[in-house]
Amino acid sequence: MANHITELRKKVGIATAKEAAKALEISNGMMYQMEGGYKKPSPELAVKMTALFNCTLEDIFLPYITTDGGKDAVNK
């Protein structure tokens, strides 16, 4: 989950994690931990994030590439 949260934030023009934390009414530390991939947002926080970042819940919880299309399974 790490850097995709940062990219979603920047995509909507929010320059810093601190600004996003304030808008989401969470601590700066929580925002930094989510962007660093150390914590996941609660479902309630994720809904707030979808509104702020103009994205879907899938964008919040799923990494950009979730599968290699099964190619790895064939090669194993």
Secondary structure, DSSP 4 states (H G I P E B T S, - for coil): -HHHHHHHHHHTT---HHHHHHHHT--HHHHHHHHTTS----HHHHHHHHHHHT--HHHHHS-S----TTHHHHH-
